[in-house]
Amino acid sequence: MVKANEFFQAAKLALSHGLLNACVQDCYYAMFWATVAMLEWTGHKRAEWSHGEIRRYFGLVLVRQWHLCPARWGEWLQEVYKLRIKAAYKPESVFKNEAQRALRYAETFVNKALEVRK
């Protein structure tokens, strides 16, 4: 949760300074680490997770098995993952509304992970 919160705080700062690409990247990593925290809570611990495994296990474990998260959150995770690819590897930048939406999604993930781990 430390990493999830750190990336979320960095995303908020980035957005407040107009750093849209950095915001989206940090939002994705906040969601990634919040998902790791929830998976660990359910007993799925690993030394390392790939991006594909995180998205797969999110649906299998957190949505279907444990019913901790709505299925649409898996779509959010995929959407922000694609925005991260755009932000990091494509010549065009993300739009402000995309960064704002990613920040809302990241906040939802981080809050849920904090709730689950209490």
N, C-alpha and C positions, 0 to 999 in steps of 0.2 A: 504493500500500500504506500510505502514511502515514495517509490518511484512513480506510481500512479498520481499521487498528489503533487509531486514535484513537476511532472510534465503538465498537469492541469494548470498549476499556478503559472508556469512558463507560457502556456498557451494564452491565458488571460492577459498577461503582460504583453505578449507579442501582438495580440489583437488591439490592445489599447494604444500601441505605438504604430499601428498600421502595417505590421509585418505579417501579412496574410499567409504566405507560404510557411513561415515558421510556426504560426498558430496552428495550421492544419496538421503539420507534422507532429507537433507536440500533443495535439488532441488525439491523434491516432495512438501515440505511445501511451497516453493516459488511459485510453480505452484498453489497449493491449495489456498493460500491467494491472488494471482493475480486473480484467478477465482472468489473468493469472491468479490474482488473489482469491477470486471466487472459486476457481478450479481447485486451488490448494485447499480451500475450506471444505470442498466436497471430497477431498482425499486424492486428488489427481495432482501429485507433485512431480516435477521434473527439474532436472538441472538446466534444461534449455528447451525453449518452445520455438517452433517456426511460425511464421505468419499464417500459413495454411492450416497448421494444427490448431492454432488459437481459434480461427474461424470455424473449423470443423467441430472442435470440442465444445465451443460455445453453444452450438445448436444441439449437439448430442447430449451433453451433460447439463448445461445450465438451463436450456429451454425444455428439452424432452424428458430427461430423467428427473431432474430436481425441481422443475417448474419455478425457477428463481427469476427468470427474465422472460418477457414476451418475445415471441418469434420475430417481431419486426425489429427488435434490437440487433438481431443478426444481420438484417439488411443495413442497419445504421453502421455496424462495424465494417461491412463490405464497402459501403459508400465512402466512409472516411479513409479506408485503406486505399481506395482508388484515388481519392483526393490527395492523399500523401504521395502517391506515385506521380500525379500531375505536378504537385508542388516541388518535388525533388528532381524529377527527371524530364519533364516536358518544358519546352521553351515558354509556353504561356503560363501565367500565374493564375492562382485561384481567385475567385471573386469574393468580395466582402461578405455577401450573403451566404456563400458556401462556408467561409471561415466561421461566421456567426452560428450557422447551423451545426457545424462540427463541434463548436464549443458547447452548445446545448447538449449534444449527444454525449460528449465527454463528461460533462457535469453529471448527467444522469447515471452513467456507468460508475463514476467514482463514488457518488452518493450511495448507489446500490451496494457496491463492494464494501463500503464502510458499514452499512446497515447489516449486511450478511455476516461480517466478521466480528460483530459485537457479541 
